[in-house]
Each structure stands twice: as structure tokens, then as C-alpha cells.
Amino acid sequence: MAGDLERGRDQGLSAAMLDRLEMNGKRIAGMIQSVHEVVALSDPVQEIMKSWTLPNGLKMEKRRVPIGLIGIIFESRPNVTVDASVLCLKTGNGTILRGGKEAMESNRVLAELIQEASEQTGFLRETVSLIPTTDREAITALCHMDAYVDLLIPRGGHGLIETVVREARMPVIKHYHGVCHVYVQAEADLDMAESIVLNAKCQRPGVCNAMETLLVDEAIAPQFLPRMVKALREHKVRVLGDEATSRVLGEKLPEPENWVTEYLDLVLALRVVPGMDEAVRHMEEFGSHHSDSIVTENAAVAERFLKEVDSAAVYWNASTRFTDGNQFGFGAEIGISTDKIHARGPMALEELTSYKYVARGDGQIRV
């Protein structure tokens, strides 16, 4: 809403953060479209995942069921209010939303619209609830409501995630920061690499699947880095680099303070690496296991990368910007899970269900 944007400008939020807050016609149309797409998807609840018969005659089923009441704590992006609500409604879950102060007005209006629509279609208004305060004590209170809340999903900055993990008395699925990488390998098509890098960094820099670090193989660095840095600067990107990058370019670049920063802005860290082993090691040590990509024409090298890089989404010759529930064909998403248990990557309908076992017998007893 206009009020959120105005306050954000007054508070000096970055252009990328303001982009997250903007609610223009295109964004609103996108929200509406995502709702229609979720409605059109198959309902996973009560789906029989597996069925079999035991030697004693018991007929067994493994069925999908709702998780229950889900608390979702998020920052900045008002579209989360819509996506989270429609996905939880579709899967039979209740949801408590706690948005950030930056988008409080937008979140309030959207939540009220969803509540009104819920009532009109037979749901309880309280099936979707928005905590009407941005006081941080509300997060702690929600974390202690394990008698009522079955799952917490935090998505936001490091401080928010750490607070929820520390305080929560119920299971947590983290939607952590996105320190995403593109590795331009020695056998890359350089035109393709330039296009992918520009898209991954510049198409929408303030989101978690935007690239934050570019790794370039030393074998092609002299040919690729000068043209790539020129193109990045033409797109207003502030380029940081290690000593090897500065040597190749023949100019002293400011070095990154560290390799774990999620800039969420038109800022990019560059590093020259001796080959695949070091590229994979760098991602493992400094990445957030969100989304990482390799650009190469060597299929064997690419398959090794796809196998060895331990991230929720890995790409060959494609931008990291595709890690998104809508882009994956899920209609919408709660967020991108960087955990390994229960849900990983874009978390949509199936990931918002658990399962139970249903057994049908005719008098069986255990002996």
C-alpha cells in the first residue's frame, strides 16, 4: 500500500526493499493469478500415498492429512499474506500470520479481504488470523504457544530466524537467507553465462533466490570477467571482488567483508576459483544451501555439480531465480525451506501436509 511505501522511503529502505513492498497493478494481478492456480491444483488432503495388505489381512493406507495450526512469521513482502493463506486454506490448515512492520498496512488490508472471502465460502473467519502488532514480543509469545500451534515457519533475516529457533517449543521449518551462487565453469558458453548472471543478480535483487556470489573458473577469467563486470556496472551493480579478480581486471576492487552476506541489493561478490572442487567447497562453506547454478557445456561436469552441491535447488545452465513455487508449477509457496527434514525448497501444498496410517481389519489381534 502507498502508506507502507512512503514510510519505507522515510526510513531509508533500499531500493530492493522498497521493491518488495510495492503493490502495483501487475503485482496484484499476480497475486490473484496465484490464487486461481492454487484453486485449480488437486487437493492433497486425504490422498492415499501408498496402500498395501499385510500377511495377517490388515489393509493399510498411508494418507495425507493437514498439519494443523501453522504460525508464519515473515518480513517485508505482503504477497506472503495471500500465498500463505490460500495454501493453508487449500490444505485444511489454520494459519496465524505475523508480518513485518514495513508492510503492516498492506498485510492488514489483505488479511481482512481473505477473512471476508473465507466467511463467504463457509470457512471460519479465524481460519486465517493476522497478529495486529509488530512488537517483537509477539514473536516470543507465538513461539511459546505449543499447546495450540503445531508448526512455525519463519522467513526473514538472520536475527528473526535465530530468535524463532531459540524460543520455539514446537517444530520449526526455517526459510533462511539465500546466499546463492552461479559458477561459470571453464567450458561455459560465455554469452549464455553473461545472460544468466545478469538475470540471477539484476532481474529482482531483493529476493532470496537472487545470486549474491559469482564464482569464475580461472581458466576463463581473463576472457569473461572484463565483459561481465562491464555489463554488471551498466546495470548499476556494485561489484566486490577478491585479489585474483582485481588482478584479472587490472583494478583494485573493494573486497567483500565476508562471503556469507545476503545483500538483497545490486551488490555482487566475485571470486576466481581454480576449478570445480574449490567452487563446490566454497558453496558448502559459505552458502545457505538455497539455490546454486553451474554454467558449462560439459555434461559430465554439470552432472557432478548437480550431485555434489547440497542445496535445495541446483541448476545447470539456468538462473537461480527459478526457485519459486509458482515457477515450479506449485501455484504459490509459503517460502523456500533450507532445512532437510520434512520440506526442502519451495514449500507448497504437499509440504503443508503430514500423513497418518489407516488400517482396516476384520478382528486381527497381535500374538
C-alpha positions in Angstrom: 0.0 0.0 0.0 1.1 3.6 -0.5 1.4 4.2 3.2 3.9 1.3 3.6 6.0 2.6 0.6 6.0 6.2 2.0 7.1 5.1 5.4 9.8 2.9 3.8 11.2 5.8 1.9 11.2 7.9 5.0 13.1 5.2 6.9 15.7 5.0 4.1 14.9 1.4 3.0 17.0 0.3 0.0 15.5 0.2 -3.5 15.4 -3.6 -3.3 13.4 -3.5 -0.1 11.0 -0.9 -1.5 10.5 -3.2 -4.5 9.4 -5.9 -2.1 6.8 -3.6 -0.6 5.3 -2.2 -3.9 1.8 -3.3 -4.6 1.2 -2.1 -8.2 -1.4 -3.4 -10.6 0.9 -6.1 -12.0 1.8 -7.4 -8.5 -1.9 -7.5 -7.5 -2.8 -9.3 -10.7 0.0 -11.8 -10.0 -1.4 -12.5 -6.5 -4.9 -13.1 -8.0 -3.5 -15.4 -10.6 -1.6 -17.4 -8.0 -4.8 -17.9 -6.0 -6.6 -19.2 -9.2 -3.7 -21.5 -9.8 -3.8 -23.0 -6.3 -7.5 -23.4 -6.6 -7.1 -25.4 -9.8 -4.5 -27.8 -8.3 -5.5 -31.2 -6.9 -6.4 -31.2 -3.2 -3.7 -33.3 -1.5 -5.7 -33.9 1.7 -6.8 -37.5 2.2 -4.7 -38.5 -0.9 -3.7 -42.2 -0.5 0.1 -42.1 -0.8 0.5 -45.8 -0.5 -1.6 -48.9 0.2 -0.8 -52.5 0.9 -2.1 -55.6 2.6 -0.2 -57.3 5.5 0.1 -61.1 5.7 -2.4 -61.1 8.5 -5.0 -59.5 6.2 -4.9 -55.9 7.6 -5.4 -53.4 4.8 -3.1 -50.5 5.2 -3.2 -46.9 3.8 -0.8 -44.0 4.2 -2.9 -40.8 3.8 -2.1 -37.1 3.6 -3.6 -35.0 6.4 -3.4 -31.4 7.4 -0.6 -30.4 9.8 -3.0 -28.3 12.0 -2.4 -24.7 13.1 0.6 -23.1 11.4 2.3 -19.9 12.5 4.1 -18.0 9.7 6.4 -15.2 10.7 7.7 -13.1 7.8 9.2 -9.8 6.8 8.6 -7.2 4.2 6.7 -9.0 1.4 2.9 -8.6 1.5 2.3 -11.2 -1.1 3.2 -13.8 1.5 -0.1 -12.9 3.3 -2.0 -14.1 0.2 0.1 -17.1 -0.7 0.3 -18.5 2.8 -3.4 -18.0 3.4 -4.6 -19.7 0.2 -2.2 -22.6 0.6 -3.2 -23.2 4.2 -6.9 -23.0 3.4 -6.5 -25.4 0.5 -4.7 -28.0 2.8 -7.2 -27.6 5.7 -4.7 -25.8 8.0 -5.4 -22.8 10.1 -2.8 -20.1 10.0 -1.6 -17.3 12.2 0.4 -14.6 10.3 2.8 -12.2 11.8 4.2 -9.8 9.2 6.9 -7.2 9.5 6.4 -3.6 10.3 7.4 -2.5 6.8 4.2 -4.0 5.3 1.8 -3.7 8.2 -0.8 -1.7 6.3 -0.7 -3.9 3.2 -0.8 -7.1 5.4 -3.8 -5.8 7.3 -5.9 -5.0 4.2 -5.0 -8.3 2.5 -5.8 -10.3 5.6 -9.2 -8.6 6.0 -10.1 -9.4 2.4 -9.1 -13.0 2.8 -11.2 -13.3 6.0 -14.2 -11.8 4.3 -13.8 -14.2 1.4 -13.4 -17.1 3.8 -16.6 -16.3 5.5 -18.5 -16.1 2.2 -17.3 -19.6 1.2 -18.1 -21.3 4.5 -14.8 -21.1 6.4 -14.5 -19.6 9.9 -13.1 -16.1 9.7 -10.5 -17.1 12.2 -9.0 -19.8 10.0 -6.7 -17.0 8.8 -5.6 -14.6 11.5 -3.1 -11.7 11.4 -1.3 -10.7 14.6 -2.2 -6.9 14.7 1.1 -5.8 16.2 4.7 -5.8 15.0 6.1 -5.8 18.6 8.9 -8.4 18.7 7.4 -9.8 22.0 4.6 -11.1 19.9 7.1 -13.5 18.2 8.2 -14.9 21.6 4.6 -15.3 22.7 3.8 -17.2 19.5 6.8 -19.4 19.9 5.5 -20.5 23.4 2.0 -21.4 22.1 2.9 -25.1 21.6 -0.4 -26.2 23.1 -2.1 -24.6 20.1 0.4 -24.1 17.3 1.7 -27.3 15.5 4.4 -25.7 13.3 6.3 -22.4 12.9 7.6 -21.2 9.6 9.9 -18.2 9.9 11.2 -16.4 6.8 13.4 -13.4 7.0 16.7 -12.2 8.3 19.3 -14.0 10.4 18.1 -12.3 13.6 14.5 -13.4 13.1 15.3 -17.0 12.3 17.7 -17.3 15.3 15.0 -15.9 17.6 12.4 -18.3 16.5 14.7 -21.3 16.6 15.9 -20.4 20.1 12.4 -19.7 21.5 10.1 -22.2 19.7 8.6 -25.0 21.7 7.2 -26.6 18.6 8.8 -27.8 15.3 10.3 -25.1 13.1 10.9 -25.2 9.3 13.4 -22.5 8.5 13.2 -20.4 5.4 16.6 -19.0 5.8 18.5 -16.4 3.8 19.6 -17.0 0.3 23.3 -16.8 -0.4 23.0 -18.1 -3.9 25.9 -18.8 -6.3 26.5 -19.0 -10.0 29.7 -20.9 -11.0 30.9 -20.1 -14.6 33.0 -23.2 -15.4 35.9 -23.4 -17.8 33.8 -24.8 -20.6 30.9 -22.4 -20.3 29.3 -20.6 -23.3 30.2 -17.1 -22.3 27.2 -15.4 -23.9 24.9 -17.7 -22.0 26.9 -17.2 -18.8 26.5 -13.4 -19.1 22.8 -13.6 -19.7 22.3 -16.0 -16.7 24.4 -13.9 -14.4 22.6 -10.6 -15.2 19.2 -12.3 -14.7 20.2 -14.0 -11.4 21.6 -10.7 -10.0 19.6 -7.9 -11.6 16.1 -9.2 -12.5 14.9 -8.7 -8.9 17.9 -8.4 -6.5 15.8 -8.1 -3.3 14.6 -11.7 -3.2 16.1 -14.8 -1.7 16.8 -16.6 -4.9 18.9 -13.8 -6.4 22.6 -14.5 -6.8 24.9 -13.0 -4.2 28.2 -14.5 -5.3 29.7 -15.2 -8.7 32.4 -17.8 -9.0 34.5 -17.8 -12.2 36.9 -20.5 -13.3 40.5 -19.1 -13.5 40.9 -20.7 -17.0 38.3 -18.3 -18.5 38.6 -15.4 -16.1 40.7 -13.2 -18.4 38.1 -13.6 -21.2 35.0 -13.5 -19.2 35.5 -11.1 -16.2 36.1 -7.8 -18.1 33.0 -8.2 -20.2 30.9 -9.4 -17.2 31.9 -6.6 -14.9 31.2 -4.1 -17.6 27.7 -5.5 -18.1 27.1 -5.6 -14.4 28.1 -2.0 -13.9 25.9 -1.0 -16.8 23.0 -2.5 -14.7 24.1 -0.4 -11.7 25.6 -3.3 -9.8 28.3 -2.5 -7.2 31.0 -5.1 -7.8 33.2 -6.5 -5.0 36.0 -9.0 -5.6 38.9 -11.0 -4.3 42.5 -10.3 -5.1 42.5 -12.7 -8.0 39.6 -10.8 -9.6 41.3 -7.5 -9.1 44.4 -8.8 -10.8 42.5 -10.1 -13.8 40.7 -6.8 -14.2 43.7 -4.7 -13.6 41.9 -2.6 -11.0 41.6 -2.8 -7.2 38.1 -3.8 -6.3 36.7 -3.4 -2.8 36.9 -6.9 -1.2 33.8 -8.5 0.5 33.9 -8.3 4.2 32.8 -11.9 4.1 31.3 -14.4 1.7 28.1 -15.1 3.8 26.3 -11.8 3.3 22.9 -11.8 1.7 23.0 -8.3 0.1 19.4 -8.3 -1.3 20.5 -5.3 -3.4 22.5 -4.5 -6.5 25.7 -5.7 -4.9 27.7 -8.7 -6.1 30.8 -10.6 -4.7 33.1 -12.1 -7.3 35.7 -14.8 -6.8 38.1 -16.5 -9.1 38.4 -20.2 -8.3 40.9 -22.8 -9.7 38.2 -25.3 -10.6 35.1 -27.3 -9.7 36.5 -28.7 -6.4 37.0 -25.2 -5.0 33.7 -23.9 -6.3 31.8 -26.7 -4.6 33.9 -26.3 -1.4 33.1 -22.5 -1.4 29.4 -23.1 -1.7 29.4 -25.7 1.1 31.3 -23.4 3.5 29.7 -20.1 2.7 26.4 -20.8 1.0 23.0 -21.1 2.7 22.0 -24.3 0.7 19.3 -22.4 -1.1 19.9 -22.3 -4.8 23.2 -22.7 -6.8 23.9 -22.9 -10.5 26.7 -24.0 -12.9 27.1 -22.7 -16.4 29.0 -25.2 -18.6 28.8 -27.1 -21.9 30.4 -30.2 -20.3 27.6 -32.6 -19.3 29.7 -34.8 -17.1 30.9 -31.8 -15.1 27.4 -30.5 -14.8 26.0 -33.8 -13.5 28.8 -34.0 -10.9 27.8 -30.5 -9.8 24.1 -31.4 -9.6 25.0 -34.4 -7.5 27.6 -32.9 -5.1 26.2 -29.4 -4.4 24.0 -29.9 -1.3 21.4 -27.1 -1.9 17.6 -27.2 -2.0 17.7 -26.4 -5.7 20.6 -26.9 -8.1 20.7 -25.7 -11.8 22.6 -26.4 -14.9 22.7 -23.5 -17.4 19.8 -21.7 -15.8 19.2 -18.7 -13.4 18.7 -19.3 -9.7 15.7 -17.0 -10.0 13.5 -20.0 -10.9 13.5 -21.3 -7.3 9.9 -20.3 -6.7 6.7 -22.2 -6.1 4.9 -20.6 -9.0 7.8 -21.2 -11.4 7.9 -24.8 -10.3 4.3 -25.3 -11.1 3.0 -25.3 -7.5 0.8 -22.2 -7.9 2.3 -20.4 -4.9 4.6 -21.1 -1.9 4.9 -20.5 1.8 8.6 -19.9 1.2 11.8 -21.7 0.3 12.8 -24.1 3.0 16.6 -24.5 3.5 16.0 -27.4 6.0 16.4 -31.0 5.0 13.7 -32.6 7.1 10.0 -32.7 6.0 10.2 -29.9 3.5 13.0 -28.6 1.2 12.9 -25.9 -1.4 9.6 -24.2 -2.4 7.1 -25.2 0.2 3.6 -25.6 -1.3 0.5 -27.9 -0.9 2.2 -31.2 -0.4 4.7 -29.8 2.1 1.8 -28.3 4.2 0.5 -31.8 4.9 1.6 -34.6 7.2 0.4 -38.2 7.0 -1.2 -40.9 9.0 -1.7 -44.6 8.7 -5.2 -46.1 8.3 -5.7 -49.8 9.0 -8.8 -51.8 8.2 -9.2 -55.2 9.7 -11.7 -58.0 10.5 -10.7 -58.9 14.0 -6.9 -59.2 13.8 -5.1 -59.3 17.1 -1.3 -59.3 17.7 0.1 -62.5 19.2 
